[in-house]
Amino acid sequence: MKTEPLPSPCISICQIDPASGLCVGCYRTRSEIASWRSLTWDEQKALIHTLHDRQSETTGRSRRSRRRGRA
């Protein structure tokens, strides 16, 4: 299990969309933003995958496939 925290998915475009409740930059909810530092590595990794899916749903762009050998 990894112990080093992952970098925040924040891209410094911090604005919450009132309709969706998601940040327009990183696609996190306010509670996900607030809890990022207290999440385990596995929880952070799972949330990042969720954020990629949300971005794909919102923008209509498909998610890039993973490179071989990466989790």
C-alpha positions as CSV (number, residue, x, y, z in Angstrom):
1,M,0.0,0.0,0.0
2,K,1.2,3.5,-0.8
3,T,1.7,6.0,2.0
4,E,2.8,9.1,0.0
5,P,-0.2,11.3,-0.7
6,L,-1.1,12.0,-4.3
7,P,-0.9,15.6,-5.6
8,S,-4.2,17.5,-5.4
9,P,-6.2,17.4,-8.6
10,C,-6.7,21.1,-8.3
11,I,-5.7,23.0,-11.5
12,S,-6.3,26.5,-10.0
13,I,-9.6,27.1,-11.7
14,C,-11.6,27.2,-8.5
15,Q,-15.2,28.0,-9.3
16,I,-18.2,25.9,-8.2
17,D,-20.9,25.5,-10.8
18,P,-24.2,26.2,-9.1
19,A,-26.1,23.8,-11.2
20,S,-23.9,20.7,-10.7
21,G,-22.2,21.7,-7.5
22,L,-18.8,20.7,-9.0
23,C,-15.7,22.7,-9.4
24,V,-15.3,23.7,-13.1
25,G,-11.6,23.1,-12.9
26,C,-11.2,19.8,-11.1
27,Y,-14.8,18.4,-11.0
28,R,-14.8,17.8,-7.3
29,T,-17.6,18.7,-4.9
30,R,-17.0,21.1,-2.0
31,S,-16.8,18.1,0.4
32,E,-14.3,16.3,-1.8
33,I,-12.1,19.4,-1.9
34,A,-12.3,19.8,1.9
35,S,-11.5,16.1,2.6
36,W,-8.7,15.5,0.1
37,R,-5.9,15.7,2.6
38,S,-7.5,13.3,5.0
39,L,-8.2,10.6,2.4
40,T,-6.0,7.5,2.1
41,W,-3.9,6.9,-1.0
42,D,-6.4,4.4,-2.2
43,E,-9.3,6.8,-1.6
44,Q,-7.4,9.6,-3.4
45,K,-6.7,7.3,-6.4
46,A,-10.3,6.2,-6.6
47,L,-11.5,9.8,-6.4
48,I,-9.1,10.7,-9.3
49,H,-10.7,8.0,-11.4
50,T,-14.2,9.3,-10.5
51,L,-13.1,12.8,-11.5
52,H,-11.9,11.6,-14.9
53,D,-15.3,10.0,-15.4
54,R,-17.1,13.1,-14.4
55,Q,-15.0,15.2,-16.7
56,S,-15.8,12.8,-19.6
57,E,-19.5,12.9,-18.8
58,T,-19.5,16.7,-18.6
59,T,-17.4,17.5,-21.6
60,G,-18.3,14.6,-23.8
61,R,-14.7,13.7,-24.3
62,S,-13.8,10.1,-23.7
63,R,-11.3,9.2,-21.0
64,R,-7.8,8.3,-22.2
65,S,-6.9,4.7,-21.8
66,R,-4.3,3.9,-19.2
67,R,-0.7,3.1,-20.1
68,R,0.5,-0.4,-19.7
69,G,1.9,-1.2,-16.3
70,R,0.1,1.6,-14.4
71,A,-2.5,1.2,-11.8
